[in-house]
Amino acid sequence: MSTQPSFIPYTESKSAEDRIAYVKANPGKYMPKAQYDIIKELKESNKSIHDKLDLVMNEILAKK
């Protein structure tokens, strides 16, 4: 069989301090939560706008 130990999640294998230090050392990989929330909100609003446009376009095409 395998000599590899069973899977241990990253959050259990590293302390909170180690995880925080890693994120701070790699700012290009991780964005601040506030920035993430803004981008997520923009994507969701963009999706709803596209859904509304699709409905309008379908109604226009159906009238032809």
C-alpha positions in Angstrom: 0.0 0.0 0.0 0.9 3.6 0.3 3.3 5.1 2.9 1.7 8.5 2.5 -0.2 9.6 5.6 -3.9 10.2 5.3 -5.1 13.6 4.1 -4.9 16.5 6.6 -6.7 19.8 5.6 -4.4 22.8 5.3 -6.4 24.6 8.1 -5.5 21.8 10.5 -1.9 21.3 9.3 -0.9 24.9 9.8 -1.5 27.3 12.6 -3.5 30.4 12.1 -0.4 32.5 12.5 1.4 30.5 9.7 -1.7 30.9 7.4 -1.9 34.7 8.0 1.9 35.1 7.4 1.6 33.2 4.1 -1.3 35.4 2.9 0.6 38.6 3.9 3.8 37.3 2.1 1.8 36.7 -1.1 -0.4 39.8 -1.6 -0.8 39.1 -5.4 -2.5 35.8 -4.7 -5.0 37.0 -2.1 -7.1 40.2 -2.2 -8.6 41.9 0.9 -12.1 40.7 1.8 -13.6 44.1 1.1 -12.2 44.1 -2.4 -13.4 40.5 -2.9 -16.9 41.5 -1.7 -17.1 44.4 -4.1 -16.0 42.3 -7.1 -18.5 39.5 -6.2 -21.3 42.1 -5.9 -20.4 43.6 -9.3 -20.4 40.1 -10.9 -23.8 39.3 -9.4 -25.3 42.7 -10.5 -23.8 42.2 -14.0 -25.4 38.8 -14.2 -28.8 40.2 -13.3 -28.5 42.9 -16.0 -27.6 40.3 -18.6 -30.6 38.2 -17.5 -32.9 41.2 -17.9 -31.4 42.0 -21.3 -32.0 38.4 -22.5 -35.6 38.7 -21.5 -36.1 41.9 -23.4 -34.3 40.6 -26.4 -36.5 37.4 -26.4 -39.6 39.5 -26.2 -38.5 41.7 -29.1 -37.6 38.7 -31.2 -40.9 37.0 -30.4 -42.8 40.0 -31.7 -41.2 39.8 -35.1 
